[in-house]
Structure formats: C-alpha cells, structure tokens
Amino acid sequence: MTPPPLHGLRFAFGTLSVLPVQVSRWDREAARGGMLCAPLVGVVLGCGAALAALALLFLGAGPLLAAVAGAAVPAVLTRGLHLDGLADTADGLGSGKPAEDALRIMKQSDIGPFGVITLVFVLLAQVAALAQLYDDSWARGALATVVPAVAARLALTLAARTGVPAARPEGLGAAVAGVVPVRAAVAVALAVTGVAAAAGALLGTYDIVRTALAVVAALAVAELLLRHCTRRFGGVTGDVFGGLAETAATTALVVLTLG
C-alpha cells in the first residue's frame, strides 16, 4: 500500500510536469499533499534547466543561449502548461467581458492577441534576466534558474489555500482549490524562503537578502494577480494557476537582476 505522502508527490509531479509519474489518487487528500509538494517539482525542473544551461556554457555557448535553455527547459518539461495558462488568463482578463464569457474565452483552444502579447513580453523578460545573470557568473545564473522555478510552484501552493474558490466545478482548478490549510501554506512559504536565502548565502551576503526578496516579491505579485482573477472570474482555474506560476517566476527573475 502506498504511503499517503507518496500520493501527494505523485499528484504533484504527475500534474505539474511531464515526468512519467502515475497519479494513483485524484481525491482532495492527494491534491492537498500534491500542492504542498509543488515547490519540489520546481526544484527538479529548475535543476534540469540549470544543468542544460551550464552544459551549453561549458561547451562554449554564450550567456544568451544559456538563458534560452534556462527558460525553454521548464516549458518543455511542463508541455508549456503554465505558459498556455498565462496566455489564456491574459485573454480572459483582457476581454473585459463578464465572468462566464471570460471563462469561455479562456477555455478555447486558440490564443488571442492579449495572450500573444503577454507571452512575448514575459518570455523576453525571462530570457533577458537570465542572460544578464549568466553573464555575471555561472553560479548566479544557475541559482536564478532554480529559485524562480521553485517560487513559481510555491505560488501555486498558496493559491490552493483554504478560502480561494474554484471558478468552475470541473478541471484542475476545481480539484485543488481550497485544499491546503492556510497555516500549512504559510509554513511551506517560510521554509522555501529560508532555503532560498541559504542558497543565496553561497554567493555572498547581499545574495541572501536578494534571493529572499525575490521569493517574497514573486509571491506578492502572484497574490495580487490571484485576487484580481478571483474577483473577475469568481475563483481560480487551471489556467489561472498557470498564469500565477509564470508571473511569480518572472517577478523573481527581475528581482534577482537588481543591484
């Protein structure tokens, strides 16, 4: 019999990545464990992206190509799930239509102009930030590849907290909405921020503060987007979760370039 924690891990990796993990349970308990484990998915995806970027640098590629790899690998390992969610959320918000119509727009398979524009600028920001950081040092670039990936999934943990409703009765948003107790979500956020600060300490005293601020800023901006989407759509959807992840990751990257 599979221990309950493993059901959560399977749920996290099976729903948030393309890694060959079979989701053995799809109930609220497994969803709760999965969303609490979401930052671990970020660690794995971020480390994979950092390894790809460092391999290119070792083989003689420049910081820009390494940055492209750092942004592309997480997208590949999630089948572009979060980027698609970001685009659909942008289309829904940009439509200016009532919640029901906006949700219908988000569910369509095509991407509208708001989604395209948002994707272009977000990916440009991510690649530009990573290129600057890899040009600064390989270690700083690698750290900046992992930390935003973790912060992005941590934003999902907080978005799945108790009190945040689902906008639809079906889909991933409905499966994970409100499953995480607030105290547990805060505890995970504090733990991840502390670990990120400790990782920053490997690069210098200032990086302790900068790395912690990157996580905090990522969560703050994601929270603003979450509240706006909840007001506009009546709750969260799988697309909103994707938009939150990419927003948090981009914010963390921008903060890591400052100073």
Number of C-alpha atoms within 10 A of each C-alpha: 3 7 7 12 14 16 22 25 23 23 27 26 24 19 21 22 22 14 14 9 14 12 17 14 14 14 12 15 16 25 27 26 22 30 32 28 23 27 25 20 25 25 19 18 26 25 22 19 28 27 18 20 30 23 14 17 18 12 8 9 13 15 25 20 17 29 30 20 24 31 22 17 21 24 18 14 17 18 14 17 21 24 24 25 24 28 27 31 30 24 23 29 22 14 16 11 14 12 19 14 14 20 23 10 20 26 16 10 9 11 16 18 13 17 23 17 13 18 18 11 11 19 17 15 16 23 24 18 25 32 21 17 24 26 16 13 12 18 15 20 26 24 23 28 34 22 30 31 29 28 34 31 30 32 31 28 31 25 31 29 23 16 14 20 21 23 23 18 11 11 13 17 22 19 21 31 28 23 25 26 16 17 11 15 22 15 12 19 22 15 12 20 22 16 16 26 23 17 17 22 16 13 14 10 12 12 20 19 15 21 28 25 18 29 31 20 19 28 28 15 17 27 19 12 17 23 16 14 22 19 12 20 24 18 22 27 30 26 26 29 29 26 28 32 28 28 25 31 31 26 25 32 26 19 20 26 19 9 7
